[in-house]
Amino acid sequence: MVIKLPKDIIQAINAAGMNKAKMRFEKTLVMGFLTRAFIALG
């Protein structure tokens, strides 16, 4: 496991947020539905 420095963690969080913001609405809707289904079954 690679240990990241705090500045690297911030960059990774920023990149993840940018990817989520660029996601298409349909994909976001499907992922939200599947997430809720997974939690309900869990």
HUSULMO-V288398 format. One record per backbone hydrogen bond with DSSP energy under -0.5 kcal/mol. NH is the residue of the N-H (numbers start at 0). CO is the residue of the C=O. If there is no record, write none. Layout:
# HUSULMO-V288398
NH/CO ; NH/CO
This chain:
# HUSULMO-V288398
3/1 ; 7/4 ; 8/4 ; 9/5 ; 10/6 ; 11/7 ; 12/8 ; 13/9 ; 14/10 ; 15/11 ; 16/12 ; 17/13 ; 18/14 ; 19/15 ; 20/16 ; 21/17 ; 22/19 ; 27/23 ; 28/24 ; 29/25 ; 30/26 ; 31/27 ; 32/28 ; 33/29 ; 34/30 ; 35/31 ; 36/32 ; 37/33 ; 38/34 ; 39/35 ; 40/36 ; 41/37
